[in-house]
Amino acid sequence: MSLFDQLGGMLGGDNSQLLQSAQTLLNDNGGISGLVEKFQQGGLGDIVSSWVGTGANLPISAEQIQAVLGNEQIAGLAAKLGLDSSQLSQQVAEHLPGLIDRLTPNGEVPQGNDLLSQGASLLGGLFKS
């Protein structure tokens, strides 16, 4: 069982789906650095840089998520989760900025795939008031 599965099980409900979506997006796109690069190549470098940086996170629309990640990836992930593609795109748009922000606490994309420290950081961020 992966760290994201454990976190999802602890949170339950919609958060479980969100964490499963996040894990799949990270795995399918080469981790945080691959996902950041994909958004940069998609013309959204300023937006994704705000998520990684230490300032406020710029918003992203569901349409921008679909444009960068592609309809095929969104549709495949939505089918796995039993969601409509537009629902998934909206959820990703709402939560991905904060997730990337939490996984890059020092304003830098971590090197390698140290999911244990990334997950611990995420878990700490989820339970802060």
N, C-alpha and C positions, 0 to 999 in steps of 0.2 A: 504494500500500500504506500503510495507516494505521500509526501508531506502535504501537498495541496489536498489530497483526498482526506487526510486526517483533519486538516483545518476545516474542510467543508463539512465533514461529519460532525465536528464540534459545533459548528454554526447552524447547520440544518437549513431547511427551507430554501428560499431564493438565493441565500448566500452560498449554499452548496453548489447550485447551478452556476453562480457567478464565478466561484473559485475553479470549478471544472472548466468553464469557458476560458478563464485566464490561463490555466495550465495548458490547455490545448493550444491556445494562441501562441503562448511562449514556446512550446515544444515545436509547433509547426513552422515557426518563423525564425528559428535559430536563437532562442532566448531573448533576453531584454535587448541586447545589442542588435540582434537581427531585426527585431520588431521596430526599434528606433530607426534603424537604417531604412526599413521599408517605408516608414512614414516620411522620412527625409526625401527619399527618392520619389515619393508620391506628391511632393510639393508642400508638405506640411511640416517642414523642419522647424519653423518658429513655434508651432503648436507643441510638437513633441519635445522640443528643447525646454519649454516651460514646465513640462511634467517632470523632466529630469532635474532641472534647476531647482534652486532653493526658494524661488518666489512663487507667486500665485500661478495656478494651473489654468491655461487657456482652455475654453470649451471646444468640443468637437461635435459635429453632427453625425447622426446615423448615416446620412448620405456620404459623408466624408469617410466614415469607417468602411462602408461598402466599396467605395472607390479605391481605397488603398489596399484593403485586404482581398477584394475581389468577391463577386457574387458566389462563385463556386465554393470558396472557403467558408463564407458565412452560411451558405445553404447547407453544406455538409455538417458544420458544427451545430446549426440549429436543428437539423434532423436527429443528430445524436442526443440532443437534449430535449427533444419533443417540443420545440418552440418554432414559431413562425420566424422567417428570416428578418423581417422588419422588427419584431420584438427583440431578437438577439442583437441586432445592430444598435437599437436604442439602448439596451442594457450595457453593451460594450461602450457606447459613447458616454453614458452616464458614469461608468465606474472605472474605465481604463485609465483616465488621467490620474485619479487618486491612487490606483494600484501601482502604476509606474512610478509615481512620486514616492510611495512608500518603499518600493524596491530599489530606489536610488536615493537613500537618505542623505548622502553627502554631496548631492548634486552631480554625481558621476555614475556612468553606467558601469556596473561591476564586471570585471573580467572573469571569464569562466562560467561554470554553471553550479555555483555553490548555492543550491536550493535550500539547504538547511539554514544558512544565515539569512538568505532572502526571506524565507518563510517565517523565521523568528522575527524579523523586522516587520513583516506584514502583520503577523499576529499581534505584536505590540501595538501597532498603529490602529488595528481594528478595535481594540479595547480601550483606547484613550478617550477621554471625554472631551 
